């Protein structure tokens, strides 16, 4: 059971942490999300539908910083008012106050780690669904604001937008499994969602269309192009980034990549024997792409776990620095801690993640930043506790 003083310190840290987290997430989600969405021309109702799904994304970024701010505020004030000194004078080891806070940071590390899976399983699919279900309104809103729109598989530039009519549009549609790429210019066009199928339709009149097969056609009547691949609600896990996969699907994708690599190596061996150099090069490039994806998949779980444990490492460094500075100015104490985090932790984090994605030393490099910050925090903690 925790003593009264331990509960007091833990509650002070938790209180500041929750307040800081609430304000930060609210500002980033509502303030930043709404402002950026309106700037890009998204309809207000689309923005409001998207806001709940931004929260897990914001949490995984804000929890480490808010935990650092909370421990700097609490332990800095306690040191400034000589509460730490009084506790030492009473024969109580300061670690008796610190370990419950570190336990809290440890639990929050796993919570942050779980947020990555929540983002992959819930936030991003639902964001994709909201955009897919309102794709025509979204495109019209962006075109009215910017005159151009670009997303995976579709690029649109217009002279102007009059109600639901696109005036003199230039449209590029990427190739799909069922149709080649298309580039067209028209006098006017209109986007509609088919009420029966939910598929996005592009209706164009009086223009010219060129396909990826090299054919060109002038037309004056209305032509309809179905863009079913754009507002598909289902995400293809075989094509998506490993960062967007759930932990449950990563082993399945690793197995798939290994199969593809083995099959490609067999094809390269066969083609090399025939002396077909261009095909060998093409297969080599394909092998390289799939090998890089395999490295990223193998490092993804450890990458998320190391990012989550940044919360614990931030607390390990923030607590002794706050006690050492003995200042009630929590903002200056926070930035004293955050400066080395900014200059050391995040660069090491990026270096480690890039090394892991390149397959250097497996997934171990993703832990470099955490280990360095933890060692610094442990040394500082030892000195503060000794003195």
C-alpha positions as CSV (number, residue, x, y, z in Angstrom):
1,X,0.0,0.0,0.0
2,X,1.1,3.5,-0.8
3,X,1.8,5.9,2.1
4,X,0.1,9.2,2.5
5,X,3.1,11.2,1.1
6,X,3.4,8.8,-1.9
7,X,-0.3,9.2,-2.7
8,X,0.1,12.9,-2.4
9,X,3.0,13.1,-4.9
10,X,1.3,10.6,-7.3
11,X,-1.9,12.7,-7.2
12,X,0.0,15.9,-7.8
13,X,1.8,14.5,-10.8
14,X,-1.4,12.9,-12.2
15,X,-3.4,16.1,-11.7
16,X,-0.9,18.2,-13.7
17,X,-0.5,15.5,-16.3
18,X,-4.3,15.1,-17.0
19,X,-4.8,18.9,-17.1
20,X,-1.8,19.4,-19.5
21,X,-2.9,16.4,-21.7
22,X,-6.5,17.6,-21.9
23,X,-5.5,21.2,-22.9
24,X,-2.9,20.0,-25.4
25,X,-5.1,17.4,-27.1
26,X,-8.0,19.9,-27.2
27,X,-5.8,22.6,-28.8
28,X,-4.2,20.2,-31.3
29,X,-7.3,18.3,-32.3
30,X,-10.0,21.1,-32.3
31,X,-7.9,24.2,-32.8
32,X,-5.3,22.7,-35.2
33,X,-7.6,20.2,-36.9
34,X,-10.5,22.5,-37.6
35,X,-8.3,25.4,-38.7
36,X,-6.2,23.2,-41.1
37,X,-9.4,21.5,-42.4
38,X,-11.1,24.9,-43.2
39,X,-7.9,26.2,-44.8
40,X,-7.9,23.2,-47.1
41,X,-11.6,23.7,-47.9
42,X,-13.0,20.7,-46.3
43,X,-16.8,21.0,-45.5
44,X,-17.4,21.8,-41.7
45,X,-19.5,18.6,-41.2
46,X,-16.7,16.4,-42.6
47,X,-14.2,18.0,-40.2
48,X,-16.5,17.5,-37.2
49,X,-17.0,13.8,-38.2
50,X,-13.2,13.4,-38.4
51,X,-12.3,15.0,-35.1
52,X,-12.9,12.0,-32.7
53,X,-10.6,9.9,-34.8
54,X,-7.7,12.4,-34.4
55,X,-7.6,12.0,-30.6
56,X,-5.6,8.7,-30.5
57,X,-3.2,10.1,-33.0
58,X,-2.7,13.2,-30.8
59,X,-2.4,11.1,-27.6
60,X,0.6,9.1,-28.8
61,X,2.5,12.3,-29.5
62,X,1.4,14.4,-26.5
63,X,1.6,11.9,-23.6
64,X,5.5,11.9,-23.3
65,X,5.7,15.7,-23.3
66,X,2.8,16.0,-20.9
67,X,4.4,13.5,-18.5
68,X,7.7,15.4,-18.6
69,X,5.9,18.7,-17.9
70,X,4.0,17.0,-14.9
71,X,7.1,15.7,-13.2
72,X,9.0,18.9,-13.8
73,X,6.1,20.9,-12.2
74,X,5.6,18.7,-9.2
75,X,9.1,17.8,-8.2
76,X,10.4,21.3,-9.1
77,X,7.9,22.9,-6.7
78,X,8.6,20.3,-4.0
79,X,12.3,21.0,-4.3
80,X,11.9,24.8,-4.3
81,X,9.7,24.7,-1.2
82,X,12.3,22.4,0.6
83,X,9.8,19.5,0.8
84,X,12.4,17.2,-0.6
85,X,15.0,18.4,1.9
86,X,12.4,17.9,4.8
87,X,11.7,14.4,3.6
88,X,15.4,13.5,3.6
89,X,15.8,15.0,7.0
90,X,13.0,12.7,8.2
91,X,15.1,9.8,7.1
92,X,12.9,9.0,4.1
93,X,14.7,8.0,0.9
94,X,13.5,10.3,-2.0
95,X,13.2,7.2,-4.1
96,X,10.2,6.3,-1.9
97,X,8.4,9.3,-3.6
98,X,9.8,8.7,-7.0
99,X,9.1,5.0,-7.7
100,X,5.3,5.4,-7.7
101,X,5.6,8.1,-10.3
102,X,8.0,5.9,-12.4
103,X,5.4,3.1,-12.1
104,X,2.8,5.5,-13.5
105,X,5.1,6.5,-16.3
106,X,5.8,2.8,-17.0
107,X,2.0,2.1,-17.3
108,X,1.5,5.1,-19.5
109,X,4.3,3.8,-21.8
110,X,2.2,0.7,-22.5
111,X,-0.9,2.8,-22.9
112,X,1.0,4.9,-25.5
113,X,2.2,1.7,-27.2
114,X,-1.4,0.5,-27.4
115,X,-2.4,3.9,-29.0
116,X,-0.5,2.9,-32.1
117,X,-2.7,-0.1,-32.5
118,X,-5.9,1.9,-31.9
119,X,-4.8,4.3,-34.6
120,X,-4.2,1.5,-37.0
121,X,-7.4,-0.5,-36.2
122,X,-9.8,2.3,-35.5
123,X,-8.7,5.9,-36.2
124,X,-7.3,5.6,-39.7
125,X,-9.9,3.2,-41.1
126,X,-12.7,5.5,-39.8
127,X,-10.9,8.6,-41.1
128,X,-10.7,6.8,-44.5
129,X,-14.4,5.9,-44.3
130,X,-15.5,9.5,-43.5
131,X,-13.5,10.8,-46.4
132,X,-14.7,8.0,-48.7
133,X,-18.4,8.6,-47.8
134,X,-18.1,12.4,-48.5
135,X,-15.5,12.3,-51.2
136,X,-17.5,14.4,-53.7
137,X,-18.2,17.2,-51.2
138,X,-14.6,17.1,-50.0
139,X,-13.3,17.5,-53.6
140,X,-15.7,20.3,-54.3
141,X,-14.7,22.1,-51.1
142,X,-10.9,21.9,-51.9
143,X,-11.4,22.9,-55.5
144,X,-13.4,26.0,-54.5
145,X,-10.6,27.0,-52.2
146,X,-7.5,26.0,-54.1
147,X,-8.5,25.3,-57.7
148,X,-6.8,21.9,-57.6
149,X,-7.2,18.6,-55.7
150,X,-4.8,15.7,-55.4
151,X,-5.2,12.3,-53.7
152,X,-4.0,8.8,-54.4
153,X,-5.2,7.9,-57.8
154,X,-6.8,11.3,-58.8
155,X,-5.6,14.8,-59.7
156,X,-8.0,17.6,-60.6
157,X,-7.3,21.2,-61.6
158,X,-10.1,23.5,-62.7
159,X,-10.6,27.1,-63.9
160,X,-13.5,27.6,-61.6
161,X,-16.3,25.9,-59.8
162,X,-19.9,27.0,-60.4
163,X,-22.3,25.3,-58.0
164,X,-21.6,21.6,-58.8
165,X,-20.1,22.2,-62.2
166,X,-16.3,22.0,-62.7
167,X,-15.4,24.5,-65.5
168,X,-12.6,23.5,-67.8
169,X,-11.2,20.7,-65.7
170,X,-8.0,18.8,-66.3
171,X,-8.2,15.4,-64.7
172,X,-5.7,12.6,-64.3
173,X,-6.9,9.2,-63.1
174,X,-4.3,6.6,-62.1
175,X,-4.5,3.1,-63.6
176,X,-6.3,0.4,-61.7
177,X,-6.7,-3.4,-62.1
178,X,-9.7,-2.9,-64.4
179,X,-8.8,0.2,-66.4
180,X,-5.6,2.1,-67.7
181,X,-4.6,5.5,-66.6
182,X,-6.7,8.4,-68.0
183,X,-5.9,12.0,-68.7
184,X,-8.7,14.2,-69.9
185,X,-9.6,17.9,-70.5
186,X,-13.2,18.9,-70.9
187,X,-15.4,22.0,-71.1
188,X,-17.2,21.0,-67.9
189,X,-17.5,18.0,-65.5
190,X,-19.5,17.0,-62.5
191,X,-18.8,14.6,-59.6
192,X,-21.6,12.5,-58.2
193,X,-22.0,9.6,-55.7
194,X,-24.1,6.9,-57.2
195,X,-27.0,6.5,-54.6
196,X,-27.4,2.8,-55.3
197,X,-23.7,1.7,-55.2
198,X,-22.0,4.5,-53.4
199,X,-19.4,4.7,-56.2
200,X,-17.9,8.1,-57.2
201,X,-18.8,9.0,-60.8
202,X,-17.1,11.6,-63.0
203,X,-19.4,12.9,-65.7
204,X,-17.5,15.0,-68.3
205,X,-18.8,16.8,-71.4
206,X,-17.1,18.2,-74.6
207,X,-13.5,17.3,-74.3
208,X,-10.6,14.9,-75.1
209,X,-9.5,11.8,-73.2
210,X,-6.2,10.0,-73.5
211,X,-5.6,6.6,-72.0
212,X,-2.4,5.0,-70.8
213,X,-2.6,2.6,-73.8
214,X,-1.8,5.5,-76.1
215,X,-5.4,6.0,-77.5
216,X,-7.0,9.4,-77.7
217,X,-10.7,10.3,-78.2
218,X,-12.6,13.5,-78.7
219,X,-16.1,13.6,-77.4
220,X,-19.0,16.1,-77.3
221,X,-21.6,14.1,-75.4
222,X,-21.5,13.1,-71.8
223,X,-19.0,10.4,-70.7
224,X,-19.1,8.7,-67.3
225,X,-16.0,7.4,-65.6
226,X,-16.4,5.2,-62.5
227,X,-13.8,5.9,-59.7
228,X,-14.7,3.0,-57.5
229,X,-11.1,2.6,-56.3
230,X,-11.1,6.1,-54.7
231,X,-14.0,5.8,-52.3
232,X,-13.5,2.2,-51.4
233,X,-13.9,1.9,-47.6
234,X,-11.7,-1.1,-47.2
235,X,-7.9,-0.6,-46.9
236,X,-5.6,-3.1,-48.6
237,X,-3.2,-4.2,-46.0
238,X,-0.9,-5.7,-48.6
239,X,-0.2,-2.2,-50.0
240,X,-0.5,0.0,-46.9
241,X,2.5,1.2,-44.9
242,X,3.5,-1.0,-41.9
243,X,2.8,2.0,-39.7
244,X,-0.9,1.6,-40.6
245,X,-1.1,-2.1,-39.8
246,X,-2.4,-3.6,-36.6
247,X,-0.1,-5.7,-34.5
248,X,-2.3,-8.7,-35.3
249,X,-1.8,-8.4,-39.1
250,X,2.0,-7.7,-39.0
251,X,3.1,-11.4,-38.6
252,X,0.8,-12.3,-41.5
253,X,2.4,-9.6,-43.7
254,X,5.9,-10.7,-42.7
255,X,5.1,-14.2,-43.8
256,X,3.7,-12.9,-47.1
257,X,6.8,-10.8,-47.7
258,X,9.1,-13.7,-47.1
259,X,7.2,-15.8,-49.6
260,X,7.4,-13.1,-52.2
261,X,11.1,-12.7,-51.6
262,X,11.8,-16.4,-51.9
263,X,9.7,-16.6,-55.1
264,X,11.5,-13.6,-56.6
265,X,14.9,-15.1,-55.8
266,X,13.9,-18.2,-57.6
267,X,12.8,-16.2,-60.7
268,X,16.1,-14.2,-60.7
269,X,18.0,-17.4,-60.7
270,X,16.0,-18.8,-63.6
271,X,16.1,-15.6,-65.6
272,X,19.9,-15.1,-65.0
273,X,20.5,-18.5,-66.6
274,X,18.8,-17.3,-69.7
275,X,20.9,-14.1,-69.9
276,X,18.0,-11.7,-69.9
277,X,19.7,-8.7,-68.2
278,X,16.7,-6.2,-68.4
279,X,14.4,-8.7,-66.7
280,X,17.0,-9.6,-64.1
281,X,17.3,-5.9,-63.3
282,X,13.5,-5.5,-63.0
283,X,13.3,-8.5,-60.7
284,X,16.2,-7.1,-58.7
285,X,14.4,-3.8,-58.2
286,X,11.2,-5.7,-57.2
287,X,13.2,-7.8,-54.7
288,X,14.8,-4.6,-53.2
289,X,11.3,-3.0,-52.7
290,X,9.9,-6.1,-51.0
291,X,13.1,-6.6,-48.9
292,X,12.8,-3.1,-47.5
293,X,9.1,-3.6,-46.7
294,X,10.1,-6.8,-44.8
295,X,12.7,-4.9,-42.8
296,X,10.1,-2.3,-41.9
297,X,7.5,-4.9,-40.9
298,X,10.0,-6.7,-38.7
299,X,11.0,-3.5,-36.9
300,X,7.5,-2.1,-36.6
301,X,6.5,-3.7,-33.3
302,X,9.7,-2.7,-31.6
303,X,9.5,0.8,-33.0
304,X,6.1,1.3,-31.5
305,X,7.2,-0.2,-28.2
306,X,10.3,2.0,-28.0
307,X,8.3,5.1,-28.8
308,X,5.9,4.2,-26.0
309,X,8.7,3.8,-23.5
310,X,9.8,7.3,-24.3
311,X,7.2,8.3,-21.6
312,X,9.2,6.3,-18.9
313,X,12.5,7.7,-20.1
314,X,11.2,11.3,-20.1
315,X,10.1,10.8,-16.5
316,X,13.5,9.3,-15.5
317,X,15.3,12.3,-16.7
318,X,12.7,15.0,-15.7
319,X,12.5,14.1,-12.0
320,X,16.2,14.4,-11.1
321,X,16.6,17.6,-13.2
322,X,13.6,19.2,-11.5
323,X,14.9,18.3,-8.0
324,X,18.4,19.5,-8.9
325,X,17.2,22.9,-10.2
326,X,15.1,23.6,-7.1
327,X,12.9,26.1,-9.0
328,X,9.2,26.7,-8.9
329,X,9.4,28.0,-12.4
330,X,8.1,24.9,-14.0
331,X,8.3,26.3,-17.6
332,X,12.0,26.9,-17.4
333,X,12.6,23.5,-15.7
334,X,10.6,21.8,-18.5
335,X,12.6,23.5,-21.2
336,X,15.8,22.6,-19.4
337,X,14.7,19.0,-19.8
338,X,13.2,19.3,-23.2
339,X,16.2,20.9,-24.9
340,X,18.4,17.7,-24.6
341,X,15.3,15.7,-25.6
342,X,15.0,17.8,-28.7
343,X,18.7,17.9,-29.6
344,X,19.6,14.3,-28.6
345,X,16.6,12.0,-28.2
346,X,14.6,12.7,-31.4
347,X,17.7,12.8,-33.7
348,X,18.8,9.4,-32.2
349,X,15.2,8.1,-32.6
350,X,15.2,9.0,-36.3
351,X,18.6,7.5,-36.8
352,X,17.6,4.3,-35.1
353,X,14.4,3.9,-37.0
354,X,16.1,4.5,-40.3
355,X,18.8,2.0,-39.5
356,X,16.1,-0.6,-38.5
357,X,14.1,0.0,-41.7
358,X,17.3,-0.5,-43.7
359,X,17.8,-3.9,-42.0
360,X,20.9,-2.9,-40.1
361,X,21.3,-4.9,-36.9
362,X,17.6,-6.0,-36.9
363,X,15.2,-4.0,-34.8
364,X,17.7,-3.1,-32.1
365,X,18.6,0.4,-33.3
366,X,15.1,1.7,-32.5
367,X,16.0,1.5,-28.8
368,X,19.1,3.7,-29.0
369,X,17.3,6.9,-28.1
370,X,15.5,5.3,-25.1
371,X,18.7,3.7,-23.8
372,X,20.7,6.9,-24.0
373,X,18.0,8.9,-22.3
374,X,17.5,6.2,-19.6
375,X,21.2,6.1,-18.8
376,X,21.4,9.9,-18.5
377,X,18.3,9.8,-16.2
378,X,19.6,6.9,-14.1
379,X,23.0,8.8,-13.5
380,X,21.2,12.0,-12.6
381,X,18.8,10.0,-10.3
382,X,21.7,8.4,-8.5
383,X,23.5,11.7,-7.9
384,X,20.3,13.4,-6.7
385,X,19.5,10.5,-4.4
386,X,23.1,10.4,-3.0
387,X,23.2,14.1,-2.3
